[in-house]
Amino acid sequence: MIEIRDGALSARIDPAHGNSVRSLKLGGEEFVWTGEPGALDGIPLLAPWANRIDGFEYRANGRKYVLNSALGNLRLDKLGQPIHGLLLFADAWRAVNQDGGAVTSRLEFWRQPEWMAQFPFAHAIEITHRIRAGALEIETATENLSAEPMPLCIGFHPYFRLPESSREAWNVHIAARDEVVLSENVVPTGERRPITLANPYPLRGAALDNVFTNLTGDAFVIKSPERQLEVRFGAKWSVAIVYSPAGGEFVCIEPMSALTNAFNLAHAGIESGLQSVAPGETWREMFSIRPSA
């Protein structure tokens, strides 16, 4: 576990647990939710695809690729769809640069045959966690080592909590203009509509598992009477998912580089926001998290 700190704000990152943020504290108060061992929690990276693929086939650069469930490295949702990529609990991350307020860790995806068998685009990922000016910044750099363009549909799945209060007292400000319509298997249909949710949206008695686009550039905000947390996306995070199930004690505000199922949506001619990294190039973007009392 690696700890970084600047003043009253500190974070703990575990390179052996998917390089996930396991704690974010301001003045000793915790703003990241973690559950039972083996649970999806903290702030993990979703790659080489974020959220769901609508089956065991996906398209890239005009070709069909087939996922191999026999390798045992796929996570499936309740409908049996591959979800959240391959790296949630990866232990191959290595810290390559560190000081008191920042750490950069690297994962060389191309070295792992069982990952390359599922997503055969050689690449490496570096994530820098940095605390400065009262915020945790998480910068991701994806370097394409392949001989052809690499489709990019990655994201993060941060689990946030507010100290000293129940989720039932929280509101969420959604910094987007449009909501993405989802099918029965929770993947985009291609339809979008203006947001009709109250903004801010009170969580008392409610649940969210919604996909948003046409982001405003403002911060997403989780607020209670005593505390608040702001999440601000860089421009290349063009999609946001807000997830907060009834009965939970967290809110997930998820930056995504494209829509859920973007590989197959793009192949079908549906606008997905799918990005591409040219051979030898590096895609880079950041989001920030600012807790306050």
Backbone hydrogen bonds, N-H to C=O, Kabsch-Sander energy under -0.5 kcal/mol:
donor,donor_aa,acceptor,acceptor_aa,energy
2,I,13,I,-3.3
4,I,11,A,-2.6
5,R,100,G,-2.6
6,D,9,L,-2.5
9,L,6,D,-1.6
10,S,25,K,-2.5
11,A,4,I,-2.5
12,R,23,S,-2.0
13,I,2,I,-3.1
14,D,20,S,-2.3
17,H,14,D,-1.8
18,G,90,A,-2.5
19,N,14,D,-1.3
20,S,14,D,-0.8
20,S,17,H,-1.3
21,V,43,I,-1.0
22,R,12,R,-3.0
22,R,20,S,-0.6
23,S,12,R,-1.2
25,K,10,S,-2.6
26,L,29,E,-2.1
27,G,8,A,-2.5
27,G,25,K,-0.5
29,E,26,L,-1.8
31,F,24,L,-2.7
33,W,159,Y,-2.2
39,A,36,E,-2.3
41,D,39,A,-0.7
42,G,33,W,-2.3
43,I,21,V,-1.0
45,L,18,G,-0.6
46,L,155,G,-3.6
47,A,45,L,-0.6
47,A,84,H,-0.6
50,A,153,C,-1.2
53,I,82,P,-1.9
55,G,53,I,-1.5
58,Y,65,Y,-2.3
60,A,63,R,-2.3
63,R,60,A,-2.2
65,Y,58,Y,-3.1
67,L,56,F,-3.0
69,S,67,L,-0.7
71,L,68,N,-1.3
72,G,69,S,-1.5
75,R,85,G,-0.5
77,D,81,Q,-2.4
80,G,77,D,-2.0
83,I,75,R,-3.0
84,H,51,N,-1.3
85,G,51,N,-0.5
86,L,47,A,-2.5
87,L,47,A,-1.2
90,A,87,L,-1.3
93,W,15,P,-0.8
94,R,106,R,-2.0
96,V,104,T,-3.0
97,N,104,T,-1.4
99,D,102,A,-2.7
102,A,99,D,-0.7
103,V,129,H,-2.2
104,T,97,N,-3.1
105,S,127,I,-2.6
106,R,94,R,-2.7
107,L,125,I,-2.9
109,F,107,L,-1.1
109,F,123,H,-0.6
110,W,123,H,-1.5
111,R,108,E,-1.7
112,Q,109,F,-2.0
115,W,112,Q,-0.9
116,M,112,Q,-2.5
117,A,113,P,-1.9
118,Q,115,W,-1.1
119,F,115,W,-2.1
121,F,119,F,-1.7
122,A,120,P,-0.6
124,A,143,E,-1.7
125,I,107,L,-2.7
126,E,141,A,-2.7
127,I,105,S,-2.4
128,T,139,E,-2.6
129,H,103,V,-2.7
129,H,127,I,-0.6
130,R,128,T,-0.5
130,R,137,E,-2.6
131,I,101,G,-3.0
132,R,130,R,-0.6
132,R,135,A,-2.1
135,A,132,R,-1.6
136,L,289,I,-2.7
137,E,130,R,-3.7
137,E,135,A,-0.6
138,I,287,F,-2.9
139,E,128,T,-2.6
139,E,137,E,-0.5
140,T,285,E,-3.2
141,A,126,E,-2.8
142,T,283,W,-2.8
143,E,124,A,-2.9
143,E,141,A,-0.6
144,N,142,T,-0.6
144,N,281,E,-2.7
145,L,122,A,-2.2
145,L,143,E,-0.7
146,S,122,A,-0.7
150,M,277,V,-2.5
152,L,275,Q,-3.1
153,C,48,P,-0.6
153,C,151,P,-0.6
155,G,46,L,-1.9
156,F,255,P,-1.8
157,H,44,P,-2.1
159,Y,42,G,-2.5
160,F,158,P,-0.6
160,F,251,V,-2.4
161,R,31,F,-1.8
165,S,162,L,-0.8
169,A,166,S,-2.3
170,W,167,R,-2.1
171,N,223,K,-2.5
172,V,201,Y,-2.0
173,H,221,V,-3.1
174,I,172,V,-0.6
175,A,173,H,-0.7
176,A,174,I,-1.7
177,R,213,T,-0.9
177,R,214,N,-1.5
178,D,213,T,-2.0
179,E,193,R,-3.4
180,V,211,V,-3.0
181,V,191,E,-2.5
183,S,187,V,-2.9
186,V,183,S,-1.8
189,T,181,V,-2.2
193,R,179,E,-2.3
195,I,177,R,-2.3
201,Y,172,V,-3.2
203,L,170,W,-2.5
206,A,203,L,-2.4
208,L,244,S,-1.8
210,N,242,V,-2.0
211,V,180,V,-0.5
212,F,240,A,-3.4
213,T,178,D,-2.1
216,T,175,A,-1.9
217,G,175,A,-0.6
220,F,231,V,-3.0
221,V,173,H,-1.5
222,I,229,L,-2.6
223,K,171,N,-2.7
224,S,227,R,-3.1
228,Q,292,S,-2.2
229,L,222,I,-2.4
230,E,290,R,-2.4
231,V,220,F,-2.8
232,R,288,S,-2.1
234,G,286,M,-1.6
237,W,234,G,-1.7
238,S,236,K,-1.3
239,V,256,M,-1.9
240,A,212,F,-2.4
241,I,254,E,-1.7
242,V,210,N,-2.3
243,Y,241,I,-0.5
243,Y,252,C,-2.3
244,S,208,L,-3.0
248,G,245,P,-1.9
251,V,160,F,-1.9
252,C,243,Y,-3.2
253,I,158,P,-0.6
253,I,251,V,-0.5
254,E,241,I,-3.1
254,E,252,C,-0.6
256,M,239,V,-2.5
257,S,154,I,-2.7
259,L,272,S,-2.9
261,N,50,A,-0.5
261,N,52,R,-1.3
262,A,259,L,-1.2
265,L,261,N,-2.4
266,A,262,A,-2.7
267,H,263,F,-1.5
268,A,264,N,-1.6
269,G,266,A,-1.5
270,I,265,L,-2.6
275,Q,152,L,-1.5
277,V,150,M,-2.4
278,A,276,S,-0.6
280,G,144,N,-2.1
281,E,278,A,-2.4
283,W,142,T,-2.7
285,E,140,T,-2.0
287,F,138,I,-1.6
288,S,232,R,-2.4
289,I,136,L,-2.4
290,R,230,E,-2.9
292,S,228,Q,-2.5
